[in-house]
Amino acid sequence: MCIRDRMHTVREFATLAFKETGIELRWEGEGVNEKGIDCQTGKVLVEVDPKYFRPSEVEQLLGDPTKAKTLLGWNPQQTSFEELVHIMAEHDMKFVRKLHLRSKED
């Protein structure tokens, strides 16, 4: 994951996303055996699943926004990695709350 030419790992993303919800992760293991564990409960919340690996993993993926800029007049916002994770987690939590409230109505 690359934000403003800085690379971030899935581990970093998961750690920040769970922190947004008040959950602190502890990481154990390496590679396909790595797990993210809730520090408070000891429950495994993140596991590596090889079925999601790309057939031929690349070292770095970078997008080219030229077409969006040229055809659509789009310009990227200056958002930090931490702020992006916050925005995504906040959006997902609102969605989950909405689903939870709907399930109570049924």
N, C-alpha and C positions, 0 to 999 in steps of 0.2 A: 504494500500500500504506500503510495507516494503523495505527500501533501507538500506543496510548495518546494518541490525538489528534495524532500527529506523522506527517507524510507522509514516505514513503521511495520512492525510485525503484527501478526494476528494476536499474539500473546499480549502486546501492548494495547491493542484495540479492546480485547476482551477484558483486560484488567481495568481499563478506564470505564468501559461500558458498565461493568458490574459495580464499580465504585459509585457511578451515578445513581444506582438503585440502593446504595447503602451496603453492598456486599463486598467484602474484602477477599480477594483470591490469594491462595498460596499455590505455587506451581511445583509439581513433583514430576520426576521422570524426564526422559529426553526423547526427541524424535517422535515416532508414532506411539510411544508409551507415555508421552507427556499428558498431564492432567491438571486442570484448574480446580482447586478444592476450596469450598467455602470455609474460611478460617473459623467462623463461629459454629457451624454445624458439623463440619467434617465431610459434608456431602460433596461428591464429585459433580461439578456443574459444567465443565468443559473437557471434552476428550477429542483426540485426533481420530478422524475416520478416513482411512486411505481411499475409500470410494470417491471422495471429493478431490483427490489429487488430479492435477492435469496430466495427460498422457506424457507430455514432455515439458517438464517444469522449466520456466525461464528465470533467469536471475533477477530481472527487473522489467516491469511493465510500465510504459509511459504512454499516455494518450497525447494526441495532437489536436488542440482546440482550434486550429486555423480555419477549418470549414465552418464551425459554429460561429466564429468571429466574423468571417467574411460574408456568409449567407444570412445569418440571423442577427448580426450585430451584437452578439453575446460577448460579455466580458466576465472573466472569473472574479469571484469575490475573494478577498483576502481573509480567509478563515483558517485559524490554527487547527492542528490535528485535535487538540483537546476540545476546542469549541465545536468542531464537527461531530465528535463522539457525543458531546453533551446534547447537541441538536437532535441527533439520531435517537439517542436513548430517551430523551424527553418525548419525542414523537411516538416512539413505541410504547412508552408507559401510558400516554394518553389513550392510545388505541386499546391497550389491555384493560385500562379502567373502564372504557366505554363497553367493551365486551363483557366485563364482569357485571356492570350495571344492567345490561340487557339480559344476562342470564338470571339475574335476581327477579326480573319482571315476569319471566316465564313460569 
